[in-house]
């Protein structure tokens, strides 16, 4: 019977990647201030959707279907991003109010 660490598949993975452990400059990695040396690629598709919608909303293009496709966190993110646009008009704000009913809460 194999334990998890002594399983042949696990041993193979460890032996294939052990050399990479020694290639890391641990001193620099652990003690250098600032952002990490390597930033992994995260799935930012939801944030990208919020950016796209904020841009559309800033131009007054408020689609009911698009609004309904957003999660509540995406709505918050989109509204937060909307503050970064200079072209948001009072009419756009009124459309958002009519769509979201912010004054009702």
N, C-alpha and C positions, 0 to 999 in steps of 0.2 A: 504494500500500500504506500502511495506517495503522499507526502505532505504537500501543501500548496507550493512552498518554496523549492522543493526538490522535484517537482513534476517536470518531466522532460521539456515540455513546451515552455514553461517558465524559465528553466535553466537556459534554454536556447535564446530566449529574448534577452535575458540578463547578459549572457556572453556576447551577444551581437551589439549591445549598447554600452558595455562597461568602458570601452575606450573613450566614449564621448564624455563620461564623467571626469576623466583626467584631463580633457581638453579645456574644460571650463576654468576661467581665471576667477576662482572663488573669492579671492581677496578683493578684486575689483567689483565682482558681482554683489558681494554682501556689504561692502563698506563704502562704495562710491555714492555720494548723494545724488539726488535727481531721479529722473525717470529711469525705468529699467532699461538695460542694454538691448533687450529683445522684447518687443511688444507683440504678443500673439494677435492673429487676426480673429476678431470676434464677429459673430453674426449681428450686424447692425441694421438688418433689413427693416425692423420696426421703426428705428430712429430715422432711417432714410425716408420711409413713408411719411413720417411726421414732418420732415423737412419739405418734402414735395407738397404736402397738403398746406403747410404754412405759407409757402410761396404762392400757391393758388389762392388761398384765402386772402392774402395780402393784396391780390389783384381783384378781389371781389367775386371770385369764382367759387362759390360755396355750393357744393353738390350734396344733396340729401343722401344719395347712395354712398358717396365717399365718406360722409360724416358717420353713417351707420356702420361702415366697415372698420372704424377705428375702435381700439380698446379704450377704456377709460384713462389708462396711463398715457396712451398715444394722444388723446384729446388734450390732456394737461400739458404734455410735451409740445404739442402743436401750438396751443395758446401761448405758452411761454416763448416759443420761437417767434411767434407773430410780433412780439415786442421789438424784435431786431429789424423789422422792416419799416422804412420811412413812408411807404406809400399807402398805409392803412388809413382808410377814410372813415368818417362818421357813418356813412351808408353801410360800409362793411361791418362795422360794429353793430349796427342795427340789425343787419342780416344775421349775424351770429347770435344776437339776443333772441331774435325770432326763432332761430333754429334750436338753440340750447335752453332758452328760458332761464337765463342766469338770475333774473330778478325774482323768480318764483321761490328761490331757496333761501 
